[in-house]
Amino acid sequence: MKLDGRTVVITGAAGGIGRALALRCAAAGARVAATDIQADRLTLVGDELGAGHLAMPCDVTDERALDSLVTQVESELGAVDVFFANAGVAIGEDPIDTPDEVWDLAFGVNVRAHILAARRLLPGWLERGEGYFVATASAAGLVTQIGSAPYAVTKHAAVAFAEWLSVTYGDQGIRVSCLCPMGVRTAMSHGDELAHRVVRSAGELLEPEEVAEIVVRGVDSERFLILPHPEVLTFFQRKAMDYDRWLAGMRRLQSGQS
Ligand SMILES: NC(=O)c1ccc[n+]([C@@H]2O[C@H](COP(=O)([O-])OP(=O)(O)OC[C@H]3O[C@@H](n4cnc5c(N)ncnc54)[C@H](O)[C@@H]3O)[C@@H](O)[C@H]2O)c1
């Protein structure tokens, strides 16, 4: 889908990949609604976007707030053509030490928010015969994440939900893409020690602007898997070819890091 003249919503847009994506979509001619739970940082992105776009705070795990956000975007910018479910959290470690609240937050932001957005948007999209859902998952959703069980599990769930949407509604005009990067230089890769360790295990860091460029190209060609680090495809294929060998390799990688 060409983004020129389209209305797009981008969650988690106060920084990192979401901010870069907002600016790149605006440059491609889209009307952008940027949203994030961090209102102050989002205001700065709103200033960068300028007139003709929106920057509205929203907690994507709050169904009512998300509903009002979409309603406001529809009335001010037009029907939503593309929804980038990009907000995410890298939290939690071993299930022994990770409390329920952390699991709940990881599921809330990384998975449930995608479900809430799809629930809000699908009826209109099916009526129009068109709509595009772009889920930011992670390479951790295809080939696991050393260190953080909640991150690995919820990102797999995000991939599964995106796949399900594509299988179920792909023949009714609903396009779906799933972004699965390894390391990207953002607050997530420079956050607390855990987040840092999670991302550090993920290879070469790309700049968010590089990722945004690749996402816009992926949306243009309507590919399901968008892989800014092409080697992820090889890792994913190796996993599918010989699961036990792949697991043994991941254990070696983990022991090399500890
Ligand atoms: N940085 C990486 O190495 C990397 C790798 C793979 C995938 N990802 C994914 O990319 C996405 C963007 O992350 P990023 O790297 O730009 O990091 P980031 O921390 O800069 O961006 C995440 C954004 O999500 C927002 N957010 C968190 N909870 C929210 C909520 N409840 N409601 C609304 N917004 C909320 C945060 O405020 C933040 O601005 C995430 O889904 C992340 O898991 C990142």
The ligand as an SDF file (V2000), in Angstrom:
LIG
                    3D

 44 48  0  0  0  0  0  0  0  0999 V2000
   14.7910   -1.7260   20.2680 N   0  0  0  0  0  0  0  0  0  0  0  0
   14.9130   -2.9920   19.8810 C   0  0  0  0  0  0  0  0  0  0  0  0
   16.0080   -3.5450   19.8430 O   0  0  0  0  0  0  0  0  0  0  0  0
   13.6840   -3.7750   19.4510 C   0  0  0  0  0  0  0  0  0  0  0  0
   13.8820   -5.0260   18.8360 C   0  0  0  0  0  0  0  0  0  0  0  0
   12.7720   -5.7540   18.4370 C   0  0  0  0  0  0  0  0  0  0  0  0
   11.5020   -5.2370   18.6210 C   0  0  0  0  0  0  0  0  0  0  0  0
   11.3350   -4.0440   19.2290 N   0  0  0  0  0  0  0  0  0  0  0  0
    9.9690   -3.5610   19.4280 C   0  0  0  0  0  0  0  0  0  0  0  0
    9.8190   -2.3150   18.7800 O   0  0  0  0  0  0  0  0  0  0  0  0
    8.7450   -1.5900   19.3960 C   0  0  0  0  0  0  0  0  0  0  0  0
    9.1860   -0.1690   19.6590 C   0  0  0  0  0  0  0  0  0  0  0  0
   10.2050   -0.1900   20.6380 O   0  0  0  0  0  0  0  0  0  0  0  0
   11.4790    0.7650   20.6190 P   0  0  0  0  0  0  0  0  0  0  0  0
   12.6600   -0.0830   20.4390 O   0  0  0  0  0  0  0  0  0  0  0  0
   11.2370    1.9070   19.7080 O   0  0  0  0  0  0  0  0  0  0  0  0
   11.5650    1.2230   22.1440 O   0  0  0  0  0  0  0  0  0  0  0  0
   10.9450    2.4950   22.8900 P   0  0  0  0  0  0  0  0  0  0  0  0
   10.9940    2.1250   24.3200 O   0  0  0  0  0  0  0  0  0  0  0  0
   11.5940    3.7350   22.4160 O   0  0  0  0  0  0  0  0  0  0  0  0
    9.4290    2.5240   22.3490 O   0  0  0  0  0  0  0  0  0  0  0  0
    8.3640    1.8540   22.9610 C   0  0  0  0  0  0  0  0  0  0  0  0
    7.2880    2.8690   23.1960 C   0  0  0  0  0  0  0  0  0  0  0  0
    6.0930    2.2070   23.6470 O   0  0  0  0  0  0  0  0  0  0  0  0
    5.4880    3.0750   24.5670 C   0  0  0  0  0  0  0  0  0  0  0  0
    4.5210    2.3690   25.4120 N   0  0  0  0  0  0  0  0  0  0  0  0
    4.8020    1.4410   26.3720 C   0  0  0  0  0  0  0  0  0  0  0  0
    3.6610    1.0680   26.9850 N   0  0  0  0  0  0  0  0  0  0  0  0
    2.6440    1.7730   26.3970 C   0  0  0  0  0  0  0  0  0  0  0  0
    1.2460    1.8160   26.5890 C   0  0  0  0  0  0  0  0  0  0  0  0
    0.6550    1.0920   27.5520 N   0  0  0  0  0  0  0  0  0  0  0  0
    0.5110    2.6350   25.8160 N   0  0  0  0  0  0  0  0  0  0  0  0
    1.1040    3.3920   24.8670 C   0  0  0  0  0  0  0  0  0  0  0  0
    2.4340    3.4000   24.6340 N   0  0  0  0  0  0  0  0  0  0  0  0
    3.1950    2.5950   25.3990 C   0  0  0  0  0  0  0  0  0  0  0  0
    6.6370    3.6550   25.3780 C   0  0  0  0  0  0  0  0  0  0  0  0
    6.2730    4.8240   26.0980 O   0  0  0  0  0  0  0  0  0  0  0  0
    7.6770    3.8800   24.2930 C   0  0  0  0  0  0  0  0  0  0  0  0
    7.6440    5.2090   23.7830 O   0  0  0  0  0  0  0  0  0  0  0  0
    8.3810   -2.3780   20.6510 C   0  0  0  0  0  0  0  0  0  0  0  0
    7.2230   -3.1440   20.3990 O   0  0  0  0  0  0  0  0  0  0  0  0
    9.5800   -3.2790   20.8530 C   0  0  0  0  0  0  0  0  0  0  0  0
    9.2710   -4.4440   21.5690 O   0  0  0  0  0  0  0  0  0  0  0  0
   12.4010   -3.2920   19.6450 C   0  0  0  0  0  0  0  0  0  0  0  0
  1  2  1  0
  2  3  2  0
  2  4  1  0
  4  5  1  0
  4 44  2  0
  5  6  2  0
  6  7  1  0
  7  8  2  0
  8  9  1  0
  8 44  1  0
  9 10  1  0
  9 42  1  0
 10 11  1  0
 11 12  1  0
 11 40  1  0
 12 13  1  0
 13 14  1  0
 14 15  2  0
 14 16  1  0
 14 17  1  0
 17 18  1  0
 18 19  2  0
 18 20  1  0
 18 21  1  0
 21 22  1  0
 22 23  1  0
 23 24  1  0
 23 38  1  0
 24 25  1  0
 25 26  1  0
 25 36  1  0
 26 27  1  0
 26 35  1  0
 27 28  2  0
 28 29  1  0
 29 30  1  0
 29 35  2  0
 30 31  1  0
 30 32  2  0
 32 33  1  0
 33 34  2  0
 34 35  1  0
 36 37  1  0
 36 38  1  0
 38 39  1  0
 40 41  1  0
 40 42  1  0
 42 43  1  0
M  CHG  2   8   1  16  -1
M  END
$$$$
